Amino acid sequence: MVRMAHHPGREPLDVAAARLLTENPNGTFSIRIPCEGNRIVTVSEKGNARIIAMAAAAHLRLLELEDKE
C-alpha cells in the first residue's frame, strides 16, 4: 500500500472516511456521500462500506484542493 505524507493540519484520509461511515444495528453500514447532497448509501459488507467511504472522502479532498487553486 502506498501512503502519502500527511499534510499538517489535515486529517488523514482514513479518519475522514471513518467520519462518513456508520455501522447500523442490523449489521449493515451507512455511508454519507457529501458530494452528492449528503446522500446515504447502505451496504451489507464492511469492506465495501470502507471503500465507498474512502472514495467519498478522497472526492471531498480533491474538491477542497481545487477550491484552493
Backbone atoms as SQL, in Angstrom:
CREATE TABLE atoms (id INTEGER PRIMARY KEY, chain TEXT, resi INTEGER, resn TEXT, atom TEXT, x REAL, y REAL, z REAL);
INSERT INTO atoms VALUES
  (1, 'A', 1, 'MET', 'N', 0.844, -1.172, 0.000),
  (2, 'A', 1, 'MET', 'CA', 0.000, 0.000, 0.000),
  (3, 'A', 1, 'MET', 'C', 0.891, 1.238, 0.000),
  (4, 'A', 2, 'VAL', 'N', 0.546, 2.180, -0.835),
  (5, 'A', 2, 'VAL', 'CA', 1.284, 3.437, -0.903),
  (6, 'A', 2, 'VAL', 'C', 0.625, 4.425, 0.042),
  (7, 'A', 3, 'ARG', 'N', 1.417, 5.018, 0.913),
  (8, 'A', 3, 'ARG', 'CA', 0.882, 6.017, 1.832),
  (9, 'A', 3, 'ARG', 'C', 1.451, 7.367, 1.458),
  (10, 'A', 4, 'MET', 'N', 0.563, 8.340, 1.396),
  (11, 'A', 4, 'MET', 'CA', 1.006, 9.692, 1.100),
  (12, 'A', 4, 'MET', 'C', 1.325, 10.399, 2.409),
  (13, 'A', 5, 'ALA', 'N', 2.217, 11.337, 2.333),
  (14, 'A', 5, 'ALA', 'CA', 2.586, 12.098, 3.522),
  (15, 'A', 5, 'ALA', 'C', 1.372, 12.872, 4.034),
  (16, 'A', 6, 'HIS', 'N', 1.244, 12.890, 5.331),
  (17, 'A', 6, 'HIS', 'CA', 0.143, 13.620, 5.963),
  (18, 'A', 6, 'HIS', 'C', 0.461, 15.102, 5.972),
  (19, 'A', 7, 'HIS', 'N', -0.459, 15.887, 5.475),
  (20, 'A', 7, 'HIS', 'CA', -0.307, 17.330, 5.466),
  (21, 'A', 7, 'HIS', 'C', -0.663, 17.864, 6.848),
  (22, 'A', 8, 'PRO', 'N', 0.216, 18.635, 7.471),
  (23, 'A', 8, 'PRO', 'CA', -0.093, 19.183, 8.794),
  (24, 'A', 8, 'PRO', 'C', -1.399, 19.968, 8.776),
  (25, 'A', 9, 'GLY', 'N', -2.227, 19.726, 9.766),
  (26, 'A', 9, 'GLY', 'CA', -3.490, 20.431, 9.857),
  (27, 'A', 9, 'GLY', 'C', -4.627, 19.755, 9.108),
  (28, 'A', 10, 'ARG', 'N', -4.341, 18.704, 8.376),
  (29, 'A', 10, 'ARG', 'CA', -5.380, 17.995, 7.628),
  (30, 'A', 10, 'ARG', 'C', -5.460, 16.571, 8.175),
  (31, 'A', 11, 'GLU', 'N', -6.672, 16.110, 8.457),
  (32, 'A', 11, 'GLU', 'CA', -6.815, 14.765, 8.989),
  (33, 'A', 11, 'GLU', 'C', -6.491, 13.730, 7.912),
  (34, 'A', 12, 'PRO', 'N', -5.971, 12.574, 8.309),
  (35, 'A', 12, 'PRO', 'CA', -5.685, 11.517, 7.338),
  (36, 'A', 12, 'PRO', 'C', -6.970, 11.071, 6.629),
  (37, 'A', 13, 'LEU', 'N', -6.821, 10.580, 5.420),
  (38, 'A', 13, 'LEU', 'CA', -7.974, 10.187, 4.613),
  (39, 'A', 13, 'LEU', 'C', -8.799, 9.094, 5.293),
  (40, 'A', 14, 'ASP', 'N', -8.146, 8.145, 5.963),
  (41, 'A', 14, 'ASP', 'CA', -8.905, 7.076, 6.620),
  (42, 'A', 14, 'ASP', 'C', -9.735, 7.617, 7.789),
  (43, 'A', 15, 'VAL', 'N', -9.267, 8.677, 8.433),
  (44, 'A', 15, 'VAL', 'CA', -10.036, 9.308, 9.515),
  (45, 'A', 15, 'VAL', 'C', -11.242, 10.038, 8.922),
  (46, 'A', 16, 'ALA', 'N', -11.026, 10.732, 7.816),
  (47, 'A', 16, 'ALA', 'CA', -12.128, 11.426, 7.145),
  (48, 'A', 16, 'ALA', 'C', -13.176, 10.418, 6.683),
  (49, 'A', 17, 'ALA', 'N', -12.729, 9.284, 6.164),
  (50, 'A', 17, 'ALA', 'CA', -13.654, 8.236, 5.710),
  (51, 'A', 17, 'ALA', 'C', -14.444, 7.665, 6.882),
  (52, 'A', 18, 'ALA', 'N', -13.789, 7.471, 8.007),
  (53, 'A', 18, 'ALA', 'CA', -14.467, 6.909, 9.183),
  (54, 'A', 18, 'ALA', 'C', -15.593, 7.828, 9.657),
  (55, 'A', 19, 'ARG', 'N', -15.439, 9.130, 9.477),
  (56, 'A', 19, 'ARG', 'CA', -16.493, 10.065, 9.873),
  (57, 'A', 19, 'ARG', 'C', -17.728, 9.939, 8.986),
  (58, 'A', 20, 'LEU', 'N', -17.554, 9.393, 7.786),
  (59, 'A', 20, 'LEU', 'CA', -18.669, 9.246, 6.855),
  (60, 'A', 20, 'LEU', 'C', -19.385, 7.902, 7.010),
  (61, 'A', 21, 'LEU', 'N', -18.814, 7.008, 7.780),
  (62, 'A', 21, 'LEU', 'CA', -19.288, 5.629, 7.888),
  (63, 'A', 21, 'LEU', 'C', -19.973, 5.381, 9.226),
  (64, 'A', 22, 'THR', 'N', -21.139, 4.743, 9.179),
  (65, 'A', 22, 'THR', 'CA', -21.882, 4.403, 10.391),
  (66, 'A', 22, 'THR', 'C', -22.291, 2.941, 10.336),
  (67, 'A', 23, 'GLU', 'N', -22.015, 2.211, 11.408),
  (68, 'A', 23, 'GLU', 'CA', -22.483, 0.828, 11.495),
  (69, 'A', 23, 'GLU', 'C', -23.887, 0.840, 12.080),
  (70, 'A', 24, 'ASN', 'N', -24.817, 0.197, 11.405),
  (71, 'A', 24, 'ASN', 'CA', -26.211, 0.156, 11.828),
  (72, 'A', 24, 'ASN', 'C', -26.473, -1.054, 12.724),
  (73, 'A', 25, 'PRO', 'N', -27.478, -0.980, 13.585),
  (74, 'A', 25, 'PRO', 'CA', -27.797, -2.083, 14.494),
  (75, 'A', 25, 'PRO', 'C', -28.132, -3.403, 13.782),
  (76, 'A', 26, 'ASN', 'N', -28.615, -3.318, 12.549),
  (77, 'A', 26, 'ASN', 'CA', -28.980, -4.543, 11.825),
  (78, 'A', 26, 'ASN', 'C', -27.804, -5.183, 11.084),
  (79, 'A', 27, 'GLY', 'N', -26.598, -4.672, 11.301),
  (80, 'A', 27, 'GLY', 'CA', -25.403, -5.251, 10.694),
  (81, 'A', 27, 'GLY', 'C', -25.030, -4.652, 9.352),
  (82, 'A', 28, 'THR', 'N', -25.805, -3.700, 8.858),
  (83, 'A', 28, 'THR', 'CA', -25.445, -3.012, 7.622),
  (84, 'A', 28, 'THR', 'C', -24.615, -1.782, 7.951),
  (85, 'A', 29, 'PHE', 'N', -24.111, -1.134, 6.920),
  (86, 'A', 29, 'PHE', 'CA', -23.274, 0.046, 7.089),
  (87, 'A', 29, 'PHE', 'C', -23.817, 1.155, 6.204),
  (88, 'A', 30, 'SER', 'N', -23.951, 2.354, 6.768),
  (89, 'A', 30, 'SER', 'CA', -24.411, 3.511, 6.017),
  (90, 'A', 30, 'SER', 'C', -23.245, 4.456, 5.810),
  (91, 'A', 31, 'ILE', 'N', -23.158, 4.970, 4.596),
  (92, 'A', 31, 'ILE', 'CA', -22.098, 5.910, 4.255),
  (93, 'A', 31, 'ILE', 'C', -22.745, 7.183, 3.749),
  (94, 'A', 32, 'ARG', 'N', -22.345, 8.307, 4.327),
  (95, 'A', 32, 'ARG', 'CA', -22.845, 9.617, 3.883),
  (96, 'A', 32, 'ARG', 'C', -21.944, 10.093, 2.749),
  (97, 'A', 33, 'ILE', 'N', -22.567, 10.488, 1.632),
  (98, 'A', 33, 'ILE', 'CA', -21.825, 10.956, 0.463),
  (99, 'A', 33, 'ILE', 'C', -22.060, 12.464, 0.317),
  (100, 'A', 34, 'PRO', 'N', -21.189, 13.284, 0.929),
  (101, 'A', 34, 'PRO', 'CA', -21.392, 14.735, 0.924),
  (102, 'A', 34, 'PRO', 'C', -21.413, 15.347, -0.471),
  (103, 'A', 35, 'CYS', 'N', -20.643, 14.797, -1.395),
  (104, 'A', 35, 'CYS', 'CA', -20.556, 15.364, -2.742),
  (105, 'A', 35, 'CYS', 'C', -21.827, 15.141, -3.549),
  (106, 'A', 36, 'GLU', 'N', -22.719, 14.335, -3.019),
  (107, 'A', 36, 'GLU', 'CA', -23.985, 14.062, -3.703),
  (108, 'A', 36, 'GLU', 'C', -25.159, 14.521, -2.829),
  (109, 'A', 37, 'GLY', 'N', -25.011, 15.674, -2.235),
  (110, 'A', 37, 'GLY', 'CA', -26.079, 16.242, -1.418),
  (111, 'A', 37, 'GLY', 'C', -26.344, 15.462, -0.145),
  (112, 'A', 38, 'ASN', 'N', -25.289, 14.882, 0.434),
  (113, 'A', 38, 'ASN', 'CA', -25.382, 14.074, 1.657),
  (114, 'A', 38, 'ASN', 'C', -26.255, 12.831, 1.488),
  (115, 'A', 39, 'ARG', 'N', -26.246, 12.286, 0.277),
  (116, 'A', 39, 'ARG', 'CA', -26.965, 11.036, 0.013),
  (117, 'A', 39, 'ARG', 'C', -26.393, 9.950, 0.906),
  (118, 'A', 40, 'ILE', 'N', -27.240, 9.038, 1.359),
  (119, 'A', 40, 'ILE', 'CA', -26.819, 7.922, 2.202),
  (120, 'A', 40, 'ILE', 'C', -26.871, 6.641, 1.378),
  (121, 'A', 41, 'VAL', 'N', -25.761, 5.911, 1.380),
  (122, 'A', 41, 'VAL', 'CA', -25.683, 4.620, 0.723),
  (123, 'A', 41, 'VAL', 'C', -25.572, 3.577, 1.826),
  (124, 'A', 42, 'THR', 'N', -26.357, 2.506, 1.736),
  (125, 'A', 42, 'THR', 'CA', -26.306, 1.439, 2.732),
  (126, 'A', 42, 'THR', 'C', -25.845, 0.154, 2.065),
  (127, 'A', 43, 'VAL', 'N', -24.851, -0.491, 2.667),
  (128, 'A', 43, 'VAL', 'CA', -24.313, -1.747, 2.151),
  (129, 'A', 43, 'VAL', 'C', -24.215, -2.754, 3.287),
  (130, 'A', 44, 'SER', 'N', -24.103, -4.024, 2.917),
  (131, 'A', 44, 'SER', 'CA', -24.090, -5.074, 3.937),
  (132, 'A', 44, 'SER', 'C', -22.686, -5.534, 4.325),
  (133, 'A', 45, 'GLU', 'N', -21.674, -5.192, 3.545),
  (134, 'A', 45, 'GLU', 'CA', -20.319, -5.652, 3.843),
  (135, 'A', 45, 'GLU', 'C', -19.435, -4.496, 4.282),
  (136, 'A', 46, 'LYS', 'N', -18.711, -4.705, 5.373),
  (137, 'A', 46, 'LYS', 'CA', -17.863, -3.651, 5.926),
  (138, 'A', 46, 'LYS', 'C', -16.764, -3.230, 4.949),
  (139, 'A', 47, 'GLY', 'N', -16.186, -4.187, 4.252),
  (140, 'A', 47, 'GLY', 'CA', -15.128, -3.859, 3.292),
  (141, 'A', 47, 'GLY', 'C', -15.627, -2.937, 2.191),
  (142, 'A', 48, 'ASN', 'N', -16.797, -3.232, 1.663),
  (143, 'A', 48, 'ASN', 'CA', -17.379, -2.375, 0.622),
  (144, 'A', 48, 'ASN', 'C', -17.711, -0.999, 1.186),
  (145, 'A', 49, 'ALA', 'N', -18.213, -0.964, 2.404),
  (146, 'A', 49, 'ALA', 'CA', -18.541, 0.319, 3.037),
  (147, 'A', 49, 'ALA', 'C', -17.293, 1.173, 3.191),
  (148, 'A', 50, 'ARG', 'N', -16.202, 0.556, 3.599),
  (149, 'A', 50, 'ARG', 'CA', -14.949, 1.293, 3.787),
  (150, 'A', 50, 'ARG', 'C', -14.437, 1.849, 2.457),
  (151, 'A', 51, 'ILE', 'N', -14.541, 1.063, 1.392),
  (152, 'A', 51, 'ILE', 'CA', -14.097, 1.519, 0.072),
  (153, 'A', 51, 'ILE', 'C', -14.922, 2.715, -0.388),
  (154, 'A', 52, 'ILE', 'N', -16.224, 2.637, -0.223),
  (155, 'A', 52, 'ILE', 'CA', -17.109, 3.737, -0.625),
  (156, 'A', 52, 'ILE', 'C', -16.803, 4.983, 0.207),
  (157, 'A', 53, 'ALA', 'N', -16.595, 4.805, 1.506),
  (158, 'A', 53, 'ALA', 'CA', -16.287, 5.941, 2.389),
  (159, 'A', 53, 'ALA', 'C', -14.946, 6.576, 2.018),
  (160, 'A', 54, 'MET', 'N', -13.962, 5.753, 1.697),
  (161, 'A', 54, 'MET', 'CA', -12.651, 6.287, 1.300),
  (162, 'A', 54, 'MET', 'C', -12.774, 7.075, -0.006),
  (163, 'A', 55, 'ALA', 'N', -13.561, 6.561, -0.946),
  (164, 'A', 55, 'ALA', 'CA', -13.758, 7.264, -2.217),
  (165, 'A', 55, 'ALA', 'C', -14.465, 8.603, -1.987),
  (166, 'A', 56, 'ALA', 'N', -15.472, 8.608, -1.131),
  (167, 'A', 56, 'ALA', 'CA', -16.196, 9.852, -0.839),
  (168, 'A', 56, 'ALA', 'C', -15.263, 10.860, -0.163),
  (169, 'A', 57, 'ALA', 'N', -14.446, 10.396, 0.768),
  (170, 'A', 57, 'ALA', 'CA', -13.503, 11.287, 1.460),
  (171, 'A', 57, 'ALA', 'C', -12.456, 11.823, 0.483),
  (172, 'A', 58, 'ALA', 'N', -11.974, 10.973, -0.410),
  (173, 'A', 58, 'ALA', 'CA', -10.986, 11.411, -1.406),
  (174, 'A', 58, 'ALA', 'C', -11.603, 12.442, -2.347),
  (175, 'A', 59, 'HIS', 'N', -12.846, 12.235, -2.729),
  (176, 'A', 59, 'HIS', 'CA', -13.526, 13.190, -3.604),
  (177, 'A', 59, 'HIS', 'C', -13.642, 14.549, -2.912),
  (178, 'A', 60, 'LEU', 'N', -14.007, 14.532, -1.638),
  (179, 'A', 60, 'LEU', 'CA', -14.072, 15.789, -0.880),
  (180, 'A', 60, 'LEU', 'C', -12.716, 16.473, -0.829),
  (181, 'A', 61, 'ARG', 'N', -11.668, 15.683, -0.606),
  (182, 'A', 61, 'ARG', 'CA', -10.314, 16.242, -0.537),
  (183, 'A', 61, 'ARG', 'C', -9.936, 16.899, -1.855),
  (184, 'A', 62, 'LEU', 'N', -10.265, 16.254, -2.973),
  (185, 'A', 62, 'LEU', 'CA', -9.960, 16.837, -4.282),
  (186, 'A', 62, 'LEU', 'C', -10.719, 18.140, -4.505),
  (187, 'A', 63, 'LEU', 'N', -11.984, 18.167, -4.109),
  (188, 'A', 63, 'LEU', 'CA', -12.760, 19.403, -4.245),
  (189, 'A', 63, 'LEU', 'C', -12.154, 20.526, -3.412),
  (190, 'A', 64, 'GLU', 'N', -11.682, 20.202, -2.212),
  (191, 'A', 64, 'GLU', 'CA', -11.042, 21.201, -1.357),
  (192, 'A', 64, 'GLU', 'C', -9.772, 21.742, -2.013),
  (193, 'A', 65, 'LEU', 'N', -8.987, 20.851, -2.610),
  (194, 'A', 65, 'LEU', 'CA', -7.756, 21.276, -3.270),
  (195, 'A', 65, 'LEU', 'C', -8.055, 22.149, -4.483),
  (196, 'A', 66, 'GLU', 'N', -9.098, 21.804, -5.241),
  (197, 'A', 66, 'GLU', 'CA', -9.458, 22.614, -6.411),
  (198, 'A', 66, 'GLU', 'C', -9.918, 24.005, -5.980),
  (199, 'A', 67, 'ASP', 'N', -10.618, 24.100, -4.848),
  (200, 'A', 67, 'ASP', 'CA', -11.085, 25.396, -4.362),
  (201, 'A', 67, 'ASP', 'C', -9.936, 26.293, -3.948),
  (202, 'A', 68, 'LYS', 'N', -8.825, 25.699, -3.523),
  (203, 'A', 68, 'LYS', 'CA', -7.678, 26.480, -3.074),
  (204, 'A', 68, 'LYS', 'C', -6.869, 27.028, -4.240),
  (205, 'A', 69, 'GLU', 'N', -7.054, 26.468, -5.414),
  (206, 'A', 69, 'GLU', 'CA', -6.268, 26.920, -6.581),
  (207, 'A', 69, 'GLU', 'C', -6.871, 28.109, -7.244);
